[in-house]
Amino acid sequence: MSTERDTLAPSDELPTPDGMAAGWSAMPDIIEDDGEQEGGTDRLMSQEEIDTMLGFSGGDEKDGRNGIQAIVDSGSVAYERLPMLEIIFERLVRLLSTSLRNFFTDNVEVTLESIRSVRFGDYVNSISQPALLSVFKAEEWDNFGLITIESALIYSVLDAMFGGKRGQPAPRIDGRPFTSIEIRMIRRVIELVLSDAEAAFKPLSPVNFTVDRVESNPRFVSISRPANAAIRVELKFDMEGRGGALHLLLPYATIEPIRELLLESFMGEKLGRDPTWENHLATEVWQAGVAVTCVLHETQLPLKRMMKLEIGDTLMFDARPDSVVSLRCGEFIVTEGRIGRVDDKIAVQVVSPLRRSKTTIAAFDSLASHLGATT
């Protein structure tokens, strides 16, 4: 008697990969309304979809990145974590506008184009030639920074200093290095920018910026490791049709000594402390009334004896009437004195200085910061 199993083909018992592939190829494709196949490996991605997946959608730099670009950019530290930096650089722009107008005796407009966080090596490789790069040192911070002046601004400054006509772009001369006279003239502008930068940082942290050297080759301005993060500030100079860009680069290692100050949202912010409340509390503490206890002697008695005390019983203390007594405020011994009498009242004469608390304001602040770090 034959069974249903005997009638089945060998391929029906155990499908093979080749048989499955042949069956899939024989199935009709599912076509959507727009004519594109749904699913499958034959569908090609458009360039817009590829850019979106990789994070290069071409949006504004301030917009959030996604995809692979977000992974690449995740290693950089955003300058927004240091809110005080933007206030300082806006103050620098106001100071430079006044100083450059007096220096060139001409109308000079300075604008803050952008503040970005970049890698030092990537920034150096992106500098277009010709350009002048000035390495300066922050004396109090014991580290270096970099100022880059683009060629358009260099020729505009030289044209303005040597009496060029207004309203015309400065001629650009390629194919030759900068002369010593041109470098000396640009050095005066760099010193002026650093002087105003000192004034901008002064309310937050006094610092002195000194020019270390001026180079024309980016390979000679290695002040940090290529992978280290830095803050790049781009300033735009406009002198009635002439001008260019100036970049101020500060590695994060340079501003590390004032990092806590740069974290403040406004000048003089004190996180966790309020000076007005401290003064009010101190005033109220000085006017507060406290109970002071005069203790001649202390002794310990069994509870059994205390329960048997009656009127007229005498307790003997190991102290004389002229012994030194302790003045206590709660459990804290304030000072010591001798008991006596003034007119009809009992008085205590202080014989030792007050015992002040060992917990100072500095010790309290350090203890509070330690507790905040542990929690």
C-alpha positions in Angstrom: 0.0 0.0 0.0 1.5 3.2 -1.1 1.4 6.3 1.1 1.4 10.0 0.4 5.0 10.2 1.3 5.9 7.8 -1.6 4.2 10.1 -4.1 6.2 13.2 -3.1 9.2 14.2 -5.0 12.6 14.2 -3.3 12.8 17.9 -3.6 9.5 18.3 -1.7 10.9 16.4 1.3 13.9 18.7 1.9 14.1 22.0 -0.1 17.5 22.9 -1.3 18.9 26.5 -1.5 18.9 26.2 -5.4 15.3 25.2 -5.4 14.3 28.0 -3.1 16.1 30.5 -5.3 14.4 29.2 -8.4 11.0 29.4 -6.7 11.6 33.0 -5.7 12.7 34.0 -9.2 9.5 32.5 -10.6 7.3 34.6 -8.3 5.9 37.8 -9.8 7.4 41.1 -8.5 5.2 43.3 -6.4 4.8 46.6 -8.1 3.8 49.8 -6.2 1.7 52.6 -7.7 4.7 54.7 -8.5 6.3 51.9 -10.5 9.1 51.1 -8.1 9.7 47.6 -6.7 8.9 47.2 -3.0 11.9 45.7 -1.1 14.4 43.4 -2.8 18.1 44.0 -3.5 17.5 45.5 -7.0 16.3 48.8 -5.7 18.9 51.6 -6.0 19.1 54.4 -3.5 19.0 58.0 -4.8 21.8 60.5 -4.1 19.6 62.4 -1.7 19.0 59.2 0.4 22.7 58.4 0.4 23.6 61.9 1.6 20.9 61.8 4.3 22.2 58.4 5.6 25.8 59.6 5.7 24.9 63.0 7.2 26.0 65.2 4.3 22.6 66.5 3.4 24.0 70.0 2.7 22.1 71.8 5.5 23.3 74.7 7.6 26.4 74.1 9.8 24.4 75.0 12.9 21.8 72.2 12.2 22.2 68.8 13.8 24.2 66.2 12.0 23.1 62.6 11.6 24.5 59.3 10.3 28.2 58.8 9.9 28.9 62.5 10.0 27.4 62.6 13.5 29.7 59.8 14.6 32.7 61.7 13.1 31.8 65.0 14.8 31.0 63.5 18.1 34.6 63.6 19.2 34.7 67.4 19.1 33.8 69.5 22.1 31.2 72.2 21.4 32.1 75.7 22.5 28.5 76.2 23.8 29.6 74.4 27.0 31.6 77.6 27.8 28.9 80.3 27.7 31.3 83.1 28.8 33.4 82.8 25.6 30.8 84.4 23.4 30.4 87.3 25.7 34.2 87.8 25.7 34.5 87.7 22.0 31.6 90.1 21.5 33.4 92.5 23.8 36.6 92.0 21.7 34.6 93.0 18.6 33.5 96.3 20.2 37.0 97.1 21.3 38.5 96.3 18.0 36.0 98.5 16.1 37.2 101.5 18.1 40.9 100.7 18.1 41.1 100.0 14.4 39.3 103.1 13.5 41.8 105.2 15.5 44.7 103.1 14.0 43.8 103.5 10.3 42.0 106.8 10.7 39.3 105.2 8.5 35.9 103.5 9.0 36.5 99.9 9.9 33.7 97.5 10.7 34.5 94.3 12.7 32.0 91.5 12.9 32.0 88.1 14.6 31.4 85.6 11.9 31.5 82.3 13.8 32.8 80.5 16.9 33.6 76.8 16.2 35.3 73.9 17.8 37.9 72.3 15.5 40.8 69.9 15.5 44.1 71.7 15.5 45.5 69.5 12.7 42.4 69.9 10.5 42.5 73.7 10.9 46.2 74.0 10.0 45.7 71.8 6.9 42.8 74.0 5.8 44.7 77.3 5.9 45.0 78.7 2.4 48.2 80.3 1.2 49.5 82.9 1.2 48.8 83.9 4.9 50.6 85.1 7.9 50.4 83.2 11.2 51.3 84.7 14.5 52.0 82.5 17.6 51.3 84.3 20.8 51.8 83.2 24.4 49.4 83.7 27.3 51.8 84.4 30.2 49.4 83.7 33.1 48.0 80.5 31.5 51.5 79.3 30.4 50.3 78.2 26.9 50.1 79.4 23.4 47.5 80.6 20.8 47.4 81.3 17.1 46.3 84.3 15.0 45.9 83.7 11.2 45.5 86.6 8.8 44.3 85.8 5.3 45.9 87.3 2.2 42.9 89.5 1.4 43.1 91.2 4.8 46.9 91.5 4.6 46.8 93.3 1.3 43.9 95.5 2.4 45.8 96.5 5.6 48.9 97.3 3.7 47.0 99.3 1.1 45.3 101.3 3.8 48.5 102.0 5.7 50.4 103.1 2.6 47.6 105.5 1.4 45.6 103.4 -1.0 42.4 104.7 -2.5 39.1 104.0 -0.6 36.4 101.9 -2.1 38.8 99.8 -4.3 39.9 96.3 -3.5 43.5 96.0 -2.7 45.7 94.5 -5.5 46.9 91.0 -4.8 50.5 90.1 -5.7 51.1 86.4 -5.9 54.3 84.5 -6.5 56.5 86.2 -3.9 56.9 86.0 -0.1 56.1 88.8 2.3 58.8 91.3 2.8 60.2 92.2 6.3 58.5 95.6 6.1 55.1 94.1 5.3 55.5 91.6 8.2 56.5 94.4 10.5 53.4 96.4 9.6 51.1 93.4 10.0 52.8 92.7 13.4 51.5 96.1 14.6 47.9 95.0 13.8 48.4 91.7 15.5 49.7 93.5 18.7 46.7 95.7 18.5 44.3 92.7 18.4 46.1 91.0 21.3 45.9 94.2 23.3 42.2 94.4 22.9 41.9 90.6 23.6 43.7 91.3 27.0 41.1 94.0 27.8 38.3 91.6 26.8 39.5 88.9 29.1 40.4 91.3 32.0 37.0 91.3 33.7 37.1 87.6 33.8 40.8 86.8 34.3 43.7 89.2 33.8 46.1 87.8 31.2 49.0 89.2 29.1 49.3 88.1 25.4 52.8 88.5 23.9 53.8 87.9 20.2 56.2 84.9 20.1 56.8 84.8 16.3 55.2 85.4 12.9 55.4 82.7 10.3 54.1 82.3 6.8 54.3 78.4 6.7 51.7 76.5 8.7 54.2 73.7 9.4 56.1 76.0 11.8 53.1 76.9 14.1 52.6 73.5 15.8 51.5 74.7 19.3 49.3 71.6 20.0 48.8 68.0 18.9 46.9 67.6 15.6 44.1 65.6 17.3 43.6 68.1 20.2 40.5 70.3 20.2 40.6 74.1 19.8 38.3 77.0 19.5 38.4 79.0 16.3 37.0 82.5 16.2 36.5 84.1 12.8 36.5 87.9 12.7 35.5 89.8 9.5 37.1 93.2 8.8 35.5 95.6 6.3 37.2 98.8 5.4 34.8 100.4 2.7 35.2 97.7 0.1 38.5 96.3 1.4 39.0 93.7 4.1 39.2 90.1 4.9 39.1 87.5 7.7 41.2 87.0 10.8 41.1 83.8 12.8 41.9 83.5 16.5 42.7 80.0 17.6 42.8 79.0 21.3 43.5 75.3 22.1 41.4 73.9 24.9 44.6 73.3 26.9 45.3 77.1 26.8 42.0 78.1 28.4 41.9 75.2 30.9 43.1 77.4 33.8 40.0 79.6 33.5 37.6 76.8 32.5 35.5 77.2 35.7 35.1 80.9 35.0 34.1 80.2 31.3 31.3 77.9 32.5 29.5 80.8 34.1 26.4 82.1 32.3 27.1 85.7 33.3 30.0 87.7 34.8 30.5 87.1 38.5 28.1 84.1 38.8 28.6 82.1 41.9 27.1 78.6 41.6 25.8 77.4 45.0 26.4 80.7 46.9 24.6 84.0 47.1 26.6 86.9 48.6 23.4 88.8 49.5 22.0 85.9 51.4 25.3 85.3 53.2 25.4 88.9 54.4 21.8 88.8 55.6 22.4 85.5 57.4 25.6 86.8 59.1 23.7 89.9 60.3 20.9 87.8 61.8 23.4 85.4 63.4 25.1 88.3 65.2 21.8 89.5 66.5 20.5 86.1 67.6 20.1 85.4 71.3 21.7 82.2 72.8 21.5 80.6 76.2 24.8 80.3 78.1 25.2 77.8 81.0 27.7 78.2 83.8 29.0 74.8 84.9 31.1 74.6 88.1 31.5 70.8 88.2 30.0 67.6 86.8 29.7 64.2 88.5 28.0 60.9 87.9 25.8 59.2 90.5 24.0 55.8 90.3 20.3 56.0 89.5 19.5 54.2 92.7 21.1 57.0 94.8 19.3 59.7 92.7 16.0 58.1 93.4 16.6 58.3 97.1 17.4 62.0 97.3 15.3 63.9 99.8 15.1 67.5 100.8 18.2 68.5 102.9 20.6 65.9 101.3 24.0 67.3 100.4 26.0 66.4 97.2 29.8 66.8 97.4 31.6 68.1 94.3 35.3 67.9 93.7 35.6 71.7 93.3 36.2 74.8 95.4 34.1 78.0 95.3 37.1 79.8 93.6 37.6 77.1 91.0 37.4 77.9 87.3 33.9 77.4 85.8 33.1 76.6 82.1 30.6 78.6 80.1 28.8 76.4 77.6 26.4 77.1 74.8 24.7 73.8 74.3 27.4 71.1 74.1 30.1 73.5 73.0 32.4 75.1 75.6 32.7 78.8 74.8 35.2 79.9 77.4 36.2 79.7 81.1 35.8 82.1 84.1 35.6 82.6 87.8 32.3 82.9 89.7 31.7 85.9 91.9 29.2 88.5 93.0 28.4 92.0 91.8 26.0 93.8 94.1 23.1 91.4 94.6 23.8 89.3 91.4 26.0 86.4 90.7 28.7 87.2 88.0 31.3 85.3 86.1 34.6 86.9 85.2 36.1 85.6 81.9 39.7 84.4 82.4 40.4 82.7 79.0 39.9 83.8 75.3 36.9 82.5 73.4 37.3 79.2 71.7 36.5 79.9 68.0 35.4 77.2 65.6 38.0 75.6 63.4 35.5 75.5 60.4 36.3 78.5 58.2 34.5 79.6 55.1 37.3 78.1 52.9 37.0 74.8 54.7 33.2 74.9 54.4 33.4 75.6 50.7 35.9 72.7 50.1 33.7 70.3 52.1 30.6 71.4 50.1 32.4 70.9 46.8 33.7 67.5 47.9 30.2 66.4 48.9 28.8 67.7 45.6 31.4 65.7 43.6 30.7 62.5 45.5 27.0 62.7 45.1 
